[in-house]
């Protein structure tokens, strides 16, 4: 539990380093509930694979318990807040973004262009029932497992990213589009 983790050397070292570099982060490490994140809720890690060899987009999505506290924390480090469609965001450094609305926060990184990072993050905030992976029955089955960490991968994205033609590597490995559709992998910890 968290009370024991904060006593561990690695955690104390992390807090000391954060105190030196970014005191507002150190305050949250000492009391994570001050972050505004709902620590009793689920967190989701997303990876959008780009089969073209570009840097993949990765994001951590969390539920917010206190938007004002989260926003104050973000603004204390990066005061230049911008507006997206249905969310606010900052880009604390090249290749990263922190975005939020009343319900969720997204911490994203990756992509080769800032515009791609903003677009992919915006897609999370503007997901519809038709575009949401949450409607996938296999994902629902995976998330219903009682585990601390659940990992789910669907191969349909490979076919979608590859478009009309599979890459040479997939063809050489003997894969066809039909073979790649509808396959899922789950891991649990």
C-alpha positions as CSV (number, residue, x, y, z in Angstrom):
1,X,0.0,0.0,0.0
2,X,1.0,3.6,-0.5
3,X,2.0,4.2,3.2
4,X,4.7,1.5,2.8
5,X,5.9,2.7,-0.6
6,X,6.6,6.3,0.6
7,X,9.0,4.8,3.2
8,X,11.1,3.0,0.5
9,X,14.5,4.4,-0.5
10,X,13.6,4.7,-4.2
11,X,10.5,6.8,-3.4
12,X,12.4,9.0,-0.9
13,X,15.1,9.6,-3.6
14,X,12.4,10.4,-6.2
15,X,10.8,12.9,-3.8
16,X,14.2,14.5,-3.0
17,X,15.0,14.9,-6.7
18,X,11.5,16.3,-7.4
19,X,11.9,18.8,-4.5
20,X,15.1,20.0,-6.1
21,X,13.7,20.3,-9.6
22,X,9.9,20.8,-9.4
23,X,8.5,21.4,-5.9
24,X,4.9,21.2,-7.0
25,X,5.5,17.6,-8.2
26,X,7.2,16.8,-4.9
27,X,4.1,18.0,-3.0
28,X,2.0,15.6,-5.0
29,X,4.4,12.8,-4.5
30,X,4.1,13.4,-0.7
31,X,0.3,13.6,-1.0
32,X,-0.9,12.2,-4.3
33,X,-4.5,13.1,-3.4
34,X,-3.6,16.7,-4.0
35,X,-3.1,16.0,-7.7
36,X,-6.8,16.1,-8.4
37,X,-6.6,12.6,-10.0
38,X,-9.1,10.0,-8.8
39,X,-6.6,7.6,-7.3
40,X,-9.4,5.1,-6.5
41,X,-10.4,4.9,-10.2
42,X,-8.9,3.1,-13.2
43,X,-6.1,4.4,-15.3
44,X,-5.7,3.4,-19.0
45,X,-2.5,3.3,-21.0
46,X,-3.0,3.7,-24.7
47,X,-0.5,3.0,-27.5
48,X,-1.4,4.0,-31.0
49,X,1.0,2.1,-33.2
50,X,2.2,3.8,-36.3
51,X,3.3,1.1,-38.8
52,X,5.2,3.7,-40.9
53,X,8.1,3.6,-38.4
54,X,7.2,6.9,-36.7
55,X,7.4,7.3,-33.0
56,X,4.2,5.8,-31.6
57,X,1.7,7.9,-29.6
58,X,1.4,6.8,-26.0
59,X,-1.0,8.2,-23.4
60,X,-2.0,7.6,-19.9
61,X,-5.7,8.4,-19.3
62,X,-7.0,9.0,-15.7
63,X,-10.2,10.1,-14.2
64,X,-10.2,13.4,-12.3
65,X,-11.7,13.8,-8.9
66,X,-10.8,17.6,-8.6
67,X,-10.3,19.4,-11.9
68,X,-9.3,22.6,-10.2
69,X,-6.5,20.9,-8.2
70,X,-5.2,19.2,-11.3
71,X,-5.4,22.4,-13.4
72,X,-3.5,24.3,-10.6
73,X,-0.8,21.6,-10.5
74,X,-0.3,21.7,-14.3
75,X,-0.4,25.5,-14.4
76,X,2.2,25.7,-11.7
77,X,4.7,24.1,-14.0
78,X,3.5,25.2,-17.4
79,X,1.3,28.3,-17.2
80,X,0.5,28.7,-21.0
81,X,-2.7,26.8,-21.3
82,X,-4.3,26.3,-24.7
83,X,-7.8,25.2,-25.7
84,X,-8.7,22.2,-27.8
85,X,-12.2,21.0,-28.8
86,X,-13.7,20.1,-25.4
87,X,-10.4,20.2,-23.4
88,X,-7.5,22.4,-22.3
89,X,-3.9,21.4,-22.7
90,X,-0.3,22.4,-22.3
91,X,2.9,21.1,-24.0
92,X,5.5,21.2,-21.3
93,X,8.2,20.0,-23.6
94,X,8.6,18.9,-27.2
95,X,6.9,15.6,-27.9
96,X,4.6,15.7,-24.8
97,X,1.2,17.0,-23.9
98,X,-1.0,17.2,-20.8
99,X,-4.7,17.7,-21.5
100,X,-7.9,17.7,-19.4
101,X,-11.6,18.4,-19.2
102,X,-14.0,18.1,-16.3
103,X,-13.8,14.3,-16.2
104,X,-10.4,13.0,-17.5
105,X,-6.8,13.9,-17.9
106,X,-4.5,12.6,-20.6
107,X,-0.7,12.7,-20.4
108,X,0.6,11.9,-23.9
109,X,3.9,11.6,-25.7
110,X,5.2,10.6,-29.1
111,X,4.5,11.4,-32.7
112,X,7.0,13.2,-34.9
113,X,5.0,16.5,-35.1
114,X,3.3,18.6,-32.5
115,X,0.1,18.8,-34.6
116,X,-0.1,14.9,-34.6
117,X,0.2,14.9,-30.8
118,X,-2.6,17.4,-30.5
119,X,-4.8,15.6,-33.0
120,X,-4.3,12.2,-31.3
121,X,-5.0,13.6,-27.9
122,X,-8.0,15.5,-29.2
123,X,-9.3,12.2,-30.6
124,X,-9.4,10.8,-27.0
125,X,-11.6,13.7,-25.8
126,X,-13.9,13.5,-28.8
127,X,-14.4,9.7,-29.0
128,X,-17.9,8.6,-30.0
129,X,-19.7,5.3,-29.4
130,X,-18.8,4.4,-33.0
131,X,-15.1,5.1,-32.6
132,X,-14.6,3.9,-29.1
133,X,-12.7,0.7,-28.4
134,X,-14.7,0.4,-25.2
135,X,-17.5,-1.2,-27.1
136,X,-15.3,-4.1,-28.1
137,X,-16.6,-7.2,-26.3
138,X,-13.2,-8.8,-25.9
139,X,-11.8,-5.7,-24.3
140,X,-14.8,-5.6,-21.9
141,X,-14.1,-9.3,-21.0
142,X,-10.4,-8.4,-20.3
143,X,-11.3,-5.5,-18.1
144,X,-13.8,-7.5,-16.1
145,X,-11.0,-9.7,-14.8
146,X,-10.1,-8.9,-11.2
147,X,-6.5,-7.8,-11.6
148,X,-4.3,-4.9,-10.6
149,X,-3.1,-4.5,-14.2
150,X,-4.8,-5.8,-17.3
151,X,-3.3,-5.6,-20.7
152,X,-5.3,-5.9,-24.0
153,X,-4.1,-6.0,-27.6
154,X,-6.2,-6.2,-30.7
155,X,-4.7,-7.0,-34.0
156,X,-7.3,-5.2,-36.1
157,X,-5.4,-2.0,-35.7
158,X,-2.5,-3.5,-37.7
159,X,-4.8,-4.1,-40.7
160,X,-6.4,-0.7,-40.4
161,X,-2.9,1.0,-40.2
162,X,-1.6,-1.0,-43.1
163,X,-4.5,0.1,-45.3
164,X,-5.0,-1.7,-48.6
165,X,-1.6,-3.4,-48.6
166,X,0.3,-5.3,-45.9
167,X,3.9,-4.5,-45.3
168,X,6.6,-6.8,-46.7
169,X,7.5,-8.0,-43.2
170,X,4.0,-9.2,-42.6
171,X,3.7,-10.9,-46.0
172,X,7.1,-12.6,-45.5
173,X,6.0,-13.9,-42.2
174,X,3.0,-15.5,-44.0
175,X,0.2,-13.2,-42.6
176,X,-2.8,-12.2,-44.6
177,X,-5.3,-9.5,-43.7
178,X,-7.9,-12.1,-42.7
179,X,-5.4,-13.8,-40.4
180,X,-4.8,-10.5,-38.6
181,X,-8.5,-9.6,-38.0
182,X,-10.2,-10.4,-34.7
183,X,-7.2,-11.6,-32.7
184,X,-6.8,-10.5,-29.1
185,X,-4.2,-11.0,-26.4
186,X,-4.8,-10.4,-22.7
187,X,-2.3,-10.4,-19.8
188,X,-3.0,-9.9,-16.1
189,X,-0.9,-9.0,-13.1
